[in-house]
Amino acid sequence: MNDKARRQGAILRLVRERRISTQEELVSALGDAGHEVVQTTVSRDIHELGLTKVRMPDGTLVYAPADAPDSDRLRGLGPAFRRWALTVESSGNLVVVTTPRGYAAPLAYALDDSGHRGILGTLAGENTVMVVAREGVSGAELRDELQEYLLEGAA
């Protein structure tokens, strides 16, 4: 693997693992990771990798891979959970969400469409959605986060 490929791989890892808002922050993070680069090289890498800026829930814009979830799509989970989810429970790396009969599929679609970084995939039955957490994310952590969507906007 050449230096450019290693550097671009490091860039993708960095923007997935931490919030990086500016090219200067990315140059510094790359330096900490052992890749000494200048801002113009980082600018070219950002373009070649197709990185975009996405808005985080707190409003901050950060670099992310083109396939990363945008907080606008994640925000759609709140209304979906309040509309369709009844309970959220976990076991191991799984989360099980119950819904009224016939509403598991639309909730699973909302979860899949959100691009949530902690979700590997969903499987919907008639009134149950099984959510599989990605490696490194426990079912309990994902459950707690998904339960927050139920409470979003509540007084």
N, C-alpha and C positions, 0 to 999 in steps of 0.2 A: 504494500500500500504506500502510495507516495505522500509527501508532506501535505499537499493540498487536500487530499482525501481524508487524512488523519485530522487536519485542522477543521474541515467542514463537519466531520463526524463529531468532533468536540463541540463545535458551535451548536449542532442539533441537540446534543446531550445537555449543554448548558441552558439553552432556552426552554427545554422541557423541565429541567430541575429547579430553575430559579427565575425570578422576575428580573428581566433585563430590559431597560427602557431606552437606552441610548447606545450608539456605536462605541462611545468611550467606555461605558460599563462593560461592553462585550470585549473590547480590547484588553481591559484590565482583567476580566475573568479568564480570558484565554492565556494571558501572561501567567496568572496564578496556576493554570493547568499545564504550563510548560511550553506554550506556543507564543513566541515573541512575534507580534505582527504590528503593522501600522493601520491606522484608521481606513486608508484607501483600500487595503487588502480586505478588511472586514466589510467594507461597503460593497465590494465586488462579490464577496462570498454571500452576503445577505441577498443580493440580487440573484445569483446563480442558484441558491437554495430555495428561492421563492418564499423567503420568510415574510410574514405579514405582521402587522401590529393588531393585537386584539385588546379589547377593553376588559379589564378585570372587574369583579363585582364592586370594588371600591372606586372604580372610575379610571384607574391608572392604565395607560397604554403600555403594553410590553410586546417584545418580539416573540413570535411563535411560528412553528412550521405551518405551512399552508393548510394542512389537515387538522389543525388544532381547533378545539371548540371555542366559539366566541361567547362571551358572557350573555349576549342577547339570546342565544339558543338555550344556554343554561337557565336563564331567567324564565323561560317557558316551562320549566319543570315545576315551579311553584304552583301556577294555576292548574296544571295537570294533576299534581298530587292532591291539591285541595279539592278538586272536582271528583277524582276517581279513587284515591287510595283510602283504605280503611285502617289497615295495620301494616307495620313494617317490622320484621323480625330478622334475625341473622343466625347463621350457624357456619362456623369455619370461614370459607371465602364466599359464602352465598348469602344473599338477602332475599327474603320472600315478602312480597307485597300483596296483600289481599285487596280486592275491589268488589263492588257490587257485580252480580252476574252480568257478563257481557262486556265489561269494561277493562279487562286485562289487556286486550290487544291494543286499544288506543293508548293506554299508559305505557306499555312496552315500546310502542312506536315513539312516544315522546322521549323516553329514556334513550333509545337508540339514536334518535335524531339530535339529541342534545350534544353528542360528541363528548360526554363526560369522561374525563381522563381516567377515572377510577373504575369505569365499567368496561368489562371485556365483552359482554353480550347479555341478551335477555331471552327468555323463553316464556311465552304467554299461554295460559290455559283459558278456561272460561271466566274464572274469577281470581286467578292467582298469576303473579308475574315472578319468575325466578330471575334474579339478577346475579350474574357472576362477576365478582371483583377481580380486577387485574392483579397479577403477581405483585406482591409488596403492599397490597391494600387489604386489610382484613375485612371480613364481612361486618364486624361490629363498627369499624370506622365508617364504612360506606353506609350502613344502617343509620348511624347517628347523623351523617350528612343528609341523607334522604329524608329523615324525619324532620329536619330543619325546614324543608320545603313545605311540609304540612303546616308549620307554624308561621311561615313567612306572611307578614302583613297582619297577623293576629294582634289584637290589642292586649 
